[in-house]
Amino acid sequence: MTYSVMARLKRFRDDLSGNVAVIFTLALIPIMTAVGCAVDYTMATRMRAKLQAAADAASVAALAQKSPGFTAAAAMTSNGSVAAAVTDAKNVFNANMNGIGGYTLSSLTATVTKTGIKLASNVQFTATVPVVFLKILGFTTVTVTGSSSSSGSLPPYLDFYLMLDVSGSMGLPSTNAEQTRLAAINPDNYSQYPNGCTFACHFTTQNACGNSSQKYNTNGYCLGYSLSRTAGNSGNSPVTSCPTDGTSACIQLRADAVGYAVTQLFITANSSAKVSNQFRIGLYPFIRYLYTYFALTSSINGSTTNSSTINYAAANLATLLDTGANSNLGSGGTHFENAFPSMNSLITSVGDGSTWNNTLPYVFLVTDGAQNYQTQWNLGWSGSNSPTTLDPALCTTLKNRGIIISVLYIPYQPIQNPTTFANSEDFYANANIPYISPVLQNCASPNFFFTANTPADITTALNAMFNAALKSAHITN
C-alpha cells in the first residue's frame, strides 16, 4: 500500500504532459500582445505615409510657378517670409487629407522664405493615431511626426544690352550669293571694281561717290545701299528691312540679318518669361560712338510695323548703317575703344537678378569683330583704314564688375573680287579674318562665345545666347 502511493506520487511528479497547456497559456499573452502591437504599428505607419505625402505635396506646391506664393515672392523687393506661400502650403496639406479619417492632427506648421532669388519651404506635422491592442499596455494612441522640405528659384530679372555693330562692314551682303547679286547691279566705284562692288556704300552725301568712278552717272551718290533695298528692280518699292535672303524684293545685308534675328529674340524672351517684366532689352548700335537707339524696355511684344516699338527698331536696324550723316553714331571705322567705355558707363548698377529693381545685366555683342580706327565726317577721312582686332582689356573692365559679356561673332564672308582701292582695304580686311575669333573668345565670358555664318545661324545663335543667360542666371544666383 505504502509503495503504491509513493509510486503514484512519483509518476505524477515526473509526468510533464500537462505543462504544455499551461506553458502555452502563459506564452499566449505576450504573443498576442506582440501581434497586436504590430497591427497597431502598421496602421500608424500607413497613416504617417498619407500625412507625409500630403506634406510633400504642400512643400512643393508652395513654390510652384503660378502659385499664389510664387507670385507673391516674385513681387517682394526684400528677403523674408512669404505669407501667401505659407497659407497655400497649409491649404494644400489639408486638401490632400480631406476625407481621410483615423487620425487627429496635433500641429501643422509651414515656413516659406525668400533669400535673394532662392525659395525654401518646410512643412511639419504631428498627429495621433488611435490604437487597439496597445491599450493592453496602457497606450490609447501613437504619435507620428514628419516634415518635408523643398527648394526652388524665382525667375531671374535680367537686362540685355544689345551692342550692335552697324559699321560699314555690316553692310556687306549676308551670304556669298547675296554678294554676287549686289555686285551684278552696283555701279559704285566701278573703275576700281570692274567685276562689281560688294560693299553696300551707304554714304548719303552727294559726291561721296564721284561720277568718274561710277559705272554710270549717279549724280555723285553711292547707290549700293539703295539698290539693296529694291534688289535693283525699279518697279520694287524700297524696303527698310530685308528679313530674308534670296528674295526678289531686296538683297539682304548682314545688318538686316541681325535685325531680323533680334526680332526673333523678342519672341523667345516673351515665351520664356515666367513673371511680368522679367526681361528688359535695349538696342545700342555703334560705329564711332555707342548710340542709345532704343533704351531698356520690358515692352518687347510690339509690332514690327509700329515705329514706336523696339520690335520696329530692331527690324529696321540696317537703316543705321554708316551713312556719314548720323552724328549720334559718327562715321568711319569700327570703334570698340569708344563703344565699350560708353557701355560701361551706361550700366550704372549690377544686381543679382533677385528683384525687378536689382537686375543682372548681360551685354550681347554682335559684330564681325574687326577694329578700325578710321574716322570720317563730311567726306573728310582720317586715320588708317587697315582693320585689326579689339583690345580684350576693354571687355575685362565690364566683366570685373560682374557683367556677363556674350559675343556673337559673324565672320566676314571674304570680300569677292578684292582690289587695291582705298589702300588695299579689301586685302587687309580679308587677311585680318583669322585673328578675329580668338580675340572675341577672350572678350566673352566663359561659355558665352557664339559664331554664326549664315542668316539662319544668326537667329539660332541669338536664341542660344538668351537661353544660356537664363541658365547661367539660375546657377549663379
Rosetta blueprint (number, residue, H / E / L):
1 M L
2 T H
3 Y H
4 S H
5 V H
6 M H
7 A H
8 R H
9 L H
10 K H
11 R H
12 F H
13 R H
14 D H
15 D L
16 L L
17 S L
18 G L
19 N H
20 V H
21 A H
22 V H
23 I H
24 F H
25 T H
26 L H
27 A H
28 L H
29 I H
30 P H
31 I H
32 M H
33 T H
34 A H
35 V H
36 G H
37 C H
38 A H
39 V H
40 D H
41 Y H
42 T H
43 M H
44 A H
45 T H
46 R H
47 M H
48 R H
49 A H
50 K H
51 L H
52 Q H
53 A H
54 A H
55 A H
56 D H
57 A H
58 A H
59 S H
60 V H
61 A H
62 A L
63 L L
64 A L
65 Q L
66 K L
67 S L
68 P H
69 G H
70 F H
71 T H
72 A H
73 A H
74 A H
75 A H
76 M L
77 T L
78 S L
79 N L
80 G E
81 S E
82 V L
83 A H
84 A H
85 A H
86 V H
87 T H
88 D H
89 A H
90 K H
91 N H
92 V H
93 F H
94 N H
95 A H
96 N H
97 M H
98 N L
99 G L
100 I L
101 G L
102 G L
103 Y L
104 T E
105 L E
106 S E
107 S E
108 L E
109 T E
110 A E
111 T E
112 V E
113 T E
114 K E
115 T E
116 G L
117 I L
118 K E
119 L E
120 A E
121 S E
122 N E
123 V E
124 Q E
125 F E
126 T E
127 A E
128 T E
129 V E
130 P E
131 V L
132 V L
133 F H
134 L H
135 K H
136 I H
137 L H
138 G L
139 F L
140 T L
141 T E
142 V E
143 T E
144 V E
145 T E
146 G E
147 S E
148 S E
149 S E
150 S E
151 S E
152 G E
153 S E
154 L L
155 P L
156 P L
157 Y L
158 L E
159 D E
160 F E
161 Y E
162 L E
163 M E
164 L E
165 D E
166 V L
167 S L
168 G H
169 S H
170 M H
171 G H
172 L L
173 P E
174 S L
175 T L
176 N H
177 A H
178 E H
179 Q H
180 T H
181 R H
182 L H
183 A H
184 A H
185 I H
186 N L
187 P L
188 D L
189 N L
190 Y L
191 S L
192 Q L
193 Y L
194 P L
195 N L
196 G L
197 C L
198 T L
199 F L
200 A L
201 C L
202 H L
203 F L
204 T L
205 T L
206 Q L
207 N L
208 A L
209 C L
210 G L
211 N H
212 S H
213 S H
214 Q L
215 K L
216 Y L
217 N L
218 T L
219 N L
220 G L
221 Y L
222 C L
223 L L
224 G H
225 Y H
226 S H
227 L H
228 S H
229 R L
230 T L
231 A L
232 G L
233 N L
234 S L
235 G L
236 N L
237 S L
238 P L
239 V L
240 T L
241 S L
242 C L
243 P L
244 T L
245 D L
246 G L
247 T L
248 S L
249 A L
250 C L
251 I L
252 Q L
253 L E
254 R H
255 A H
256 D H
257 A H
258 V H
259 G H
260 Y H
261 A H
262 V H
263 T H
264 Q H
265 L H
266 F H
267 I H
268 T H
269 A H
270 N H
271 S H
272 S H
273 A L
274 K L
275 V L
276 S L
277 N L
278 Q L
279 F E
280 R E
281 I E
282 G E
283 L E
284 Y E
285 P E
286 F E
287 I L
288 R L
289 Y L
290 L E
291 Y L
292 T L
293 Y L
294 F E
295 A E
296 L E
297 T E
298 S L
299 S L
300 I L
301 N L
302 G L
303 S L
304 T L
305 T L
306 N L
307 S L
308 S L
309 T L
310 I H
311 N H
312 Y H
313 A H
314 A H
315 A H
316 N L
317 L H
318 A H
319 T H
320 L H
321 L L
322 D L
323 T L
324 G L
325 A L
326 N L
327 S L
328 N L
329 L L
330 G L
331 S L
332 G L
333 G L
334 T E
335 H L
336 F H
337 E H
338 N H
339 A H
340 F H
341 P H
342 S H
343 M H
344 N H
345 S H
346 L H
347 I L
348 T L
349 S L
350 V L
351 G L
352 D L
353 G L
354 S L
355 T L
356 W L
357 N L
358 N L
359 T L
360 L E
361 P E
362 Y E
363 V E
364 F E
365 L E
366 V E
367 T E
368 D L
369 G L
370 A E
371 Q E
372 N E
373 Y L
374 Q L
375 T E
376 Q E
377 W E
378 N L
379 L L
380 G E
381 W E
382 S E
383 G L
384 S L
385 N L
386 S L
387 P L
388 T E
389 T E
390 L L
391 D L
392 P L
393 A H
394 L H
395 C H
396 T H
397 T H
398 L H
399 K H
400 N L
401 R L
402 G L
403 I L
404 I E
405 I E
406 S E
407 V E
408 L E
409 Y E
410 I L
411 P L
412 Y L
413 Q L
414 P L
415 I L
416 Q L
417 N L
418 P L
419 T L
420 T L
421 F H
422 A H
423 N H
424 S H
425 E H
426 D H
427 F H
428 Y H
429 A H
430 N H
431 A H
432 N H
433 I H
434 P H
435 Y H
436 I H
437 S H
438 P H
439 V H
440 L H
441 Q H
442 N H
443 C H
444 A L
445 S L
446 P L
447 N L
448 F L
449 F E
450 F E
451 T E
452 A L
453 N L
454 T L
455 P H
456 A H
457 D H
458 I H
459 T H
460 T H
461 A H
462 L H
463 N H
464 A H
465 M H
466 F H
467 N H
468 A H
469 A H
470 L H
471 K H
472 S H
473 A H
474 H H
475 I H
476 T H
477 N L
